[in-house]
Amino acid sequence: MSRFLPLVIFVIWLSSPALPAADGIGPWMGCAIFLGFHFGVIAVLAVWSRHVARWAHLSHIQRRLRTFNAVIYASRIMIPLWLAAGVFALGWKALICGALDRTVVGRWGLDSPGLVLGCLPSFLAWMGLWWAQFPADRALREQNILIQLNENLPLQPPPSFRSYFFVNLRLQLLFTIAPAMLLLVLHDGLSLILPPIFHRIPILANRQDVGEALITLPALAVFLVFSPEILRRVLQTEPMPDCPLRRRLVETARRHGVGIRGVLLWKTQNQMGNAAVMGFISRFRYVLLSDLLLETMHDEQIEAIFAHEIGHVTHRHLPWLIAAMATMMLMMAGPGQMLADALGSGHGGHAWLAESVQMALTLAAALGLFALVFGFVSRKFERQADVFAARSIQGESQGDTTLNIEGPVPFSLDGVPLDHVGRHGAAVFCSALERVAAVNNIPIAARSWCHGSIAKRIRFLEFLSRDSRRTADFDRFMRRLYLTLLISLLAFGAWTMLAAKDWMN
């Protein structure tokens, strides 16, 4: 979830009004409170981290580290929440926007300058948490050297702070911020170029909503197509050297009908064992395998992780995630707006709630809806990619090079479907998940908002492997989920269009 929190910071800033500070709080006092809270949290956590590292030799250090890391995680969640408090109660956005309005840049009506200045303290606080966390994280890595020896893994010495900082900068901030900034800069550029052209076209001259759509949609299209080219440079990648393993991975993608431009070596200074796929179209689609993953896993496990990433593409999870986000936006614009209007109109013309409170509640509801729905859908997609990987491994082990998932199910001589999650496929992929947990120092039962815990994913695959009919049941569930997303998208889209038509009339 932490990788999405920088986007939440952007959303809070862009969707909030420039409200003055609460009564009794001047602009500069609000600024001091807003910035001082960040300094205070970082200072407290830095002292705590060094205390944990100092007593790392004690037997109960793992419990102390888990508690400390839980507080660090909560502090990351607090950063966007404190930005919301700064905007709605401390006048932070009003201060920034007022300062920009007195400059030439502010008069252009662009979003990106205010966004950068307004969100900068939040991102600096995020970086400050790395500095605070580093001593405790280093102590944890030193403790895990014994685990690496027991697991017969290559020994990885703890990184320097410089290496630790820049790897986290790439993975936690730039991974999310760089594409988002590309989208905003494109939108701002088109906002300067296209409106004068629209004014000369009669049908567009008085339709601000249509003009905004004609600006946003091209920017979004460019973003979706070309953002992988930015990310592959932000994440410091290079083409994976030609070797038998790479050729097998490319053949796996070809066999499943997935077009990729290349397999990339993801250089993390051996600090993270992970894989990813990015790219909306095959011309700009890459599969990333990190250096630590390639160094610590067997070839069969690497092929299983690669098949998992291919499963995301085969099942079109990225378009469906975009559809889920569009559904939530339309839900807030349709029934959500209707509820907001009801809260804003009371007896005798008096609103039930103050305008600033209404806006804060609407924003909180939107973010809560996103966390609930997006997290649920994302976890189900991860399960489906796990199932795809286990099926792929099972099919290869049985000589099935034309794995058929959507069409008629092929049967072996004993009547078992070849495309179910078999014991061999589940065992290989589960061993890969366990290795991911070991090399990344992740407790196997640790929860993940987007992925679910590794323990639950392992239990689910083992559950499917014990009965071939359970895989078919899971397939039916996923088809119902896709149908629900499609119906919801169409229904809330129609609701929003009808509401907009009534508003214009």
HELIX and SHEET records of a PDB file:
HELIX    1   1 LEU A    5  SER A   15  1                                  11    
HELIX    2   2 PRO A   27  ARG A   54  1                                  28    
HELIX    3   3 ILE A   61  PHE A   88  1                                  28    
HELIX    4   4 TRP A   92  ASP A  101  1                                  10    
HELIX    5   5 VAL A  104  ARG A  107  1                                   4    
HELIX    6   6 SER A  112  GLN A  143  1                                  32    
HELIX    7   7 ILE A  145  ASN A  150  1                                   6    
HELIX    8   8 PHE A  161  ASN A  168  1                                   8    
HELIX    9   9 LEU A  169  LEU A  174  3                                   6    
HELIX   10  10 PHE A  175  PHE A  198  1                                  24    
HELIX   11  11 PRO A  202  ALA A  205  1                                   4    
HELIX   12  12 GLN A  208  VAL A  234  1                                  27    
HELIX   13  13 PRO A  244  ARG A  255  1                                  12    
HELIX   14  14 SER A  282  PHE A  284  5                                   3    
HELIX   15  15 ASP A  291  THR A  296  1                                   6    
HELIX   16  16 ASP A  299  THR A  314  1                                  16    
HELIX   17  17 HIS A  317  MET A  331  1                                  15    
HELIX   18  18 MET A  332  GLY A  336  3                                   5    
HELIX   19  19 GLN A  337  GLY A  344  1                                   8    
HELIX   20  20 HIS A  347  GLY A  349  5                                   3    
HELIX   21  21 GLU A  355  SER A  397  1                                  43    
HELIX   22  22 ARG A  423  VAL A  439  1                                  17    
HELIX   23  23 ILE A  454  SER A  465  1                                  12    
HELIX   24  24 SER A  468  MET A  504  1                                  37    
SHEET    1   A 4 THR A 237  PRO A 239  0                                        
SHEET    2   A 4 GLY A 262  TRP A 266 -1                                        
SHEET    3   A 4 TYR A 286  SER A 290  1                                        
SHEET    4   A 4 ALA A 275  MET A 278 -1                                        
END                                                                             
